[in-house]
Amino acid sequence: MYAIVLGFHIFFTILLILAILIQSGKGSSLKEAFGGGSSDMFGPGTPENIMTKITTILVILFFTTSITLTIMSSSGKAGSSIVNKLQDTPVKTIPQNKPVVPTESK
């Protein structure tokens, strides 16, 4: 189950990045590029287009999968991690050989 939610999370992340990059910026007209401000007092009065709705839906899905992954990993349903497996295995020690002291021969 964890792998399925993680797959959806990665998929929604990629779609969200693409949706944000496709949108045009707030000051994308030539008038704003040379310092001319908008005539609206509280920002542009453009209606909400389909890309902002898609972005909003993707953000909600992204946060939902993020919270789900957090809950699953804290409750132990995510499976065991590599770090936990390494902590459970005993450490193999290498026997220490004493240094060989050369004897003097006459």
C-alpha positions in Angstrom: 0.0 0.0 0.0 2.8 2.3 0.9 4.5 1.8 -2.6 1.2 2.7 -4.3 0.7 5.9 -2.4 4.4 6.8 -3.0 3.9 6.2 -6.7 0.9 8.5 -6.8 2.8 11.1 -4.7 5.6 11.1 -7.2 3.2 11.3 -10.1 1.3 14.2 -8.6 4.6 16.0 -7.8 5.6 15.8 -11.5 2.2 17.0 -12.7 2.2 19.9 -10.2 5.7 21.0 -11.3 4.5 21.0 -14.9 1.3 22.8 -14.1 3.1 25.6 -12.3 5.7 26.0 -15.1 3.0 26.2 -17.8 1.1 29.1 -16.1 1.9 32.6 -17.1 3.3 34.9 -14.5 1.3 37.7 -12.8 3.3 40.5 -14.5 3.8 38.8 -17.8 2.6 41.6 -20.1 5.0 44.0 -21.7 3.6 46.9 -19.6 4.7 45.4 -16.3 8.1 44.5 -17.7 9.0 48.2 -18.0 7.7 49.2 -14.6 4.1 50.2 -15.5 1.9 49.0 -12.7 -1.5 47.4 -13.0 -4.5 49.7 -12.9 -6.4 47.5 -10.5 -6.0 48.3 -6.8 -6.1 44.7 -5.5 -4.4 42.9 -8.4 -5.5 42.0 -11.8 -9.2 41.2 -12.3 -8.7 38.2 -14.5 -11.1 35.4 -14.0 -9.8 32.1 -12.8 -8.8 29.9 -15.7 -8.6 26.2 -16.0 -4.9 26.0 -15.2 -5.4 27.5 -11.8 -8.1 25.1 -11.0 -5.9 22.2 -12.1 -3.1 23.5 -10.0 -5.4 23.8 -7.0 -6.6 20.2 -7.4 -3.0 19.0 -7.8 -1.9 20.8 -4.6 -4.7 19.2 -2.6 -3.8 15.8 -3.9 -0.1 16.4 -3.2 -0.8 17.5 0.4 -3.1 14.5 0.9 -0.5 12.0 -0.3 2.1 13.8 1.8 0.0 13.5 5.0 -0.9 9.9 4.1 2.8 8.9 3.6 3.7 10.6 6.9 1.0 8.7 8.8 1.9 5.4 7.2 5.6 5.8 7.9 5.1 6.8 11.5 2.7 3.9 12.2 5.1 1.3 10.8 3.0 0.4 7.8 5.8 1.6 5.4 7.8 -1.5 5.9 11.2 -1.6 7.5 13.8 0.8 6.4 17.4 0.0 5.5 18.6 1.9 8.6 16.5 -0.3 10.9 17.8 -3.4 9.2 21.4 -2.3 9.6 20.8 -1.5 13.3 19.4 -5.0 13.9 22.3 -6.9 12.4 25.2 -7.6 14.6 28.5 -6.0 13.7 31.2 -8.4 12.7 34.4 -7.6 14.3 37.7 -8.4 12.7 40.0 -10.2 15.2 43.0 -8.0 16.0 46.3 -9.7 15.3 49.1 -8.7 17.5 52.0 -7.2 15.7 54.8 -9.6 15.0 58.0 -8.5 16.8 61.1 -9.6 15.0 63.5 -11.6 17.1 67.2 -10.9 16.9 69.3 -13.6 15.6 73.0 -13.8 16.3 
